[in-house]
Amino acid sequence: MQLPIETGARSKLTENRGYLTSLLLSACEEVLHKHGLHTLCIDPDAQIFEGESFPEADLTIEIAKRWQKQIARVFSGNVEQLVKATKDGIKVDPQAIQQNPEGAIEQVEILLTRKFSGYKAEKIAQDIEKYGGGAGEVAVAAATAIGLTPVTTADEFALSEGMKAAYLSYREAELNPKTAWDRIATHTGLLPEQRIALEPFNAQYGRSLFAAKALTRGMDGIREALQDSFQLRQTEEVDVSDELVLAVRRLLDFPHATNWCGFDELTAYAEANPRQRCSLGAMSAQVDELISSKMPPGTKVQAFSNRLPGGMSAEPKRRGDPLAALAYQLMTVGANFPKASKQDPLYLHFALPKGSSSKLQGLWRDWLKSKVENDADGGTVTFDELRLYREGMLDFKPNKVVGMALPKRPEFTYSTIPIPVVWGDVNHSVALLKSLRLALELSLAPDFGFPFILSANLEIEPEWNVFGKVEGIPSALQPLLSSGIYQRQGHLTEKEQQSTVTAEQVRERLECIGKLTIGVSSLQKRDDCLYDLARAAQRPLDFYHVLLRWVLREQDDPNLEAVWTRICEPLNRLLRSLMSEEHDLVSNYLQQAAHIAEVGKLRGSSFRRTAQAEPFSEFIKAVRSRKAHMDWDTIFAALVQDYHTRLDRIREHGVGATKYEQVKQFYQVLKQLFDEVYHSRPERLLTDSKTLEAAYLFFLQQARQELKAKAESKAETSKAETK
């Protein structure tokens, strides 16, 4: 008996929440296996179990408890990210207290050791003067009389910071400043009269600076104070949170009826006060104010309600439901992000193909694990861009700045896996191009072959009806990348392939763009060149101008024949893939003109770029300087005569009637181009003059190579006949 459990049944209302969803599916699998069911196959948005019958009891609570344990296990191993040293003191996140209080105290001690190492007497003296002056001379004198003197050593400063951390933790437990300091005094061994003498000083910043020397229990007392504050902050509830139970009911669709009230939720969202609406759109229940480090970078700031006096503003707050914040926090602690990255990542979502087995899931997890194990220090995994562009081979290597932030734990990979990808200081379009190339190389590889979605969002709609999908393609890149919806070539009929851009075609285009990039630009400028070439796909004829511009940027007097040898193959493949009728028409005329010019040696007195383009430049100059009373036949006739005269003057032995006929044929072809493509409209031709001249120069190199090959072939034939 097959019992489907669809995780995407409510795809129009819910989203795949990354690692959070993977942990939920793992918890669901464990519970169902416990009740006698076995996994038959895994789909990207569903899973099929087999067994005698589905349990009659409601499994929601049991799954939610197992889910909560898995989430807690993740955060318990990442205490260092939940205990932070700020300018206001060491702050401990509630999650660290709930999941690993002992580890939180150890992390506080580590941070206090760093405070000890970073002690600066001048800075501390300024703080002592500031907060001592705030309390008044009488209060300072009274404190000094009973042994409360300011800190003077690094050890004493570390103890003062420990008391401040305990105070901040007590305040998070909603104790008032007086009660908080009473408890600190009890645990650290301050005398009652000393506790009273501290009252005039600033509770958060001043008291610890004057009390550190008087501690009788030292670090042991601070540790006890932290433990006491943690106990006050821990929730007494043993049961799973209502939020997770509700999430299980929302995200899982079991083979029995549920009482989900979807319209009520949509109505509540539509009618909610904007200040109480989740920035990400969907809401599970209560909406909280969260600082930006707990929400995705792209989340909108809906209100700046935390303005401080004096025109300063603290961290702007986002509003989101706890489940959305939890999904993002799982990603930040569970992925191998760079240690210092402020760029918004793109998310590369891969999914197992429909009908996958548990064994394939295990192979997938092993592949991801092998890539992470290569980097002992943690961090992103990238690939050798130069080798990929030249050979089309993915060679992964560790990198601390850019690349894929792969998951640290195998349980983060279930039926889908979101991989954050960061590319450093590049614009969104370049990041999209590089991420898509990576996605296609992986997805189309014989040993990988998984469907993908590339998005700027962590949460996506769990729909996997196509092989590949790219969200948010800029309009400038759409001619190159098409609609962003891709099928594999083998999934389409021959008729559908003629009108559809497939994943294989997009990979070929990006492969050609990559080869062109390294063919004309330096390694330091390859991202800029990649972007320029990708945008040129809006009008394929512009590729010649962009390529020539980059060649001239790198070299003042380049060898265009060598450049053309490097770029002709990928450029022609790219142009065939884009199928531009305008390019085919224009290139046909320019190739004819270039062939005539090369046969007749129609050029200036050298092989410099300007000399090679001289006859074409004269054509552009004649069109630009044409007088209104002159017809075009007269213009071209004069152009033929003038350039023939020019060649006669610069050639050592002069030129004759044969050269005149070649010049005439050359300008007749250009006149056909002018008439048939530009309809004898000079303003249109002049707008494209740089593009046409660049194309002519490259076609001239092509004609030269063809004539050389023909001459060599003829010579070899003659030599063979002689033998």
Secondary structure, DSSP 4 states (H G I P E B T S, - for coil): -EEEEETTTTTTT--B-THHHHHHHHHHHHHHHHTT-EEEEE-SSEEEEE-S---SS--HHHHHHHHHHHHHHHHHT-GGGTEEEETTEEEE-HHHHHH-HHHHHHHHHHHHHHHHHT--HHHHHHHHHHHHHHH-HHHHHHHHHTT-----SHHHHHHHHHHHHHHHHHHHTT--HHHHHHHHHHHHT--HHHHHHTTTS-TTTTHHHHHGGG-SSHHHHHHHHHHHHHHHHS----SPPHHHHHHHHHH-B-SS-----HHHHHHHHHHS-GGGS-TTS---S--EEEEGGGS-TT----B---B-GGG-B---EEEE-HHHHHHHHHHHHHB---SS--SPPEEEEEEPPTTB-HHHHHHHHHHHHHHHHT-TT--EEEE-HHHHHHH----EEEESSSEE--BSSGGG-SSEEEEEEE-SS--HHHHHHHHHHHHHHHHTSTTT---EEEES-S-B-----SSEEE----GGGHHHHTTSEE--GGGS-HHHHHHS--HHHHHHHHHHHHHHHHHHS-GGGHHHHHHHHHHHTTSTTHHHHHHHHHHHHH-SS--HHHHHHHHHHHHHHHHHHHT-HHHHHHHHHHHHHHHHHHHTT-S-SSSSHHHHTHHHHHHHHHHHT--TTS-HHHHHHHHHHHHHHHHHHHSSS---HHHHHHHHHHHHHHHHHHHHTTTT-HHHHHHTHHHHHHHHHHHHHHHHHHHHHHHHHHHHHHHHHH-
